[in-house]
Amino acid sequence: MFFLLAVSAFAAVKFKQGALTITQDARRAALQVEVADTPETRSQGLMFRQRLAENAGMLFIFEEQSLWSFWMKNTLI
């Protein structure tokens, strides 16, 4: 029962959408990203996702510059 409640709670978190282009030398990659810029969205991340579209990803934004570590709990993709 707790697991179902936890999954339902995460489903309610809404991510901002954005476009991101990464350029290195002559190469470019255009991505559609979900923006994780709040404690709630960063905490959820990609948990319980069954799939992720091609050229899609998640951009994690923090208020301050630092070295951040990630724990990818329940990340299926």
C-alpha positions in Angstrom: 0.0 0.0 0.0 2.8 2.4 0.9 4.5 1.8 -2.4 1.3 2.7 -4.4 1.0 5.9 -2.3 4.6 6.8 -2.9 4.3 6.3 -6.7 1.1 8.3 -6.8 2.7 11.2 -4.9 5.6 11.3 -7.4 3.2 11.3 -10.3 1.8 14.6 -9.1 5.2 16.4 -9.4 5.2 18.6 -12.6 8.4 19.3 -14.5 9.1 22.4 -16.6 9.9 21.6 -20.2 12.7 23.1 -22.2 15.1 22.8 -25.1 18.8 22.3 -24.7 21.5 22.3 -27.3 25.0 20.9 -26.5 27.8 21.9 -28.8 31.3 20.4 -28.9 33.6 21.4 -31.7 31.5 20.9 -34.9 29.0 18.6 -33.3 25.6 19.6 -31.9 23.0 17.6 -30.0 19.5 19.1 -29.6 17.6 17.7 -26.6 14.1 18.2 -25.2 14.5 18.3 -21.4 12.5 18.2 -18.3 13.9 20.7 -15.8 14.4 19.6 -12.2 14.9 22.9 -10.4 13.1 22.4 -7.0 13.9 20.0 -4.1 10.8 18.0 -5.1 11.6 17.7 -8.8 15.3 16.9 -8.1 14.3 14.3 -5.5 11.9 12.5 -8.0 14.2 12.8 -11.0 13.6 9.9 -13.3 12.3 7.5 -10.7 9.7 4.9 -11.9 10.0 6.0 -15.6 9.4 3.1 -18.0 10.8 4.9 -21.0 12.4 8.1 -22.2 12.0 9.5 -25.7 14.9 9.7 -28.0 16.8 13.0 -27.7 15.1 13.6 -24.3 16.6 14.0 -20.9 16.5 15.8 -17.6 18.4 18.9 -16.6 19.1 19.3 -12.9 19.5 22.9 -11.7 20.7 23.9 -8.3 20.7 27.3 -6.5 24.5 27.2 -5.8 27.5 25.9 -7.5 28.9 22.7 -5.9 29.8 19.1 -6.5 26.5 17.2 -6.3 26.1 13.5 -6.0 23.1 11.5 -7.3 21.5 8.4 -6.0 19.4 6.9 -8.8 16.9 5.0 -6.7 14.1 3.2 -8.6 15.4 4.5 -11.9 14.4 1.9 -14.4 15.7 3.4 -17.6 
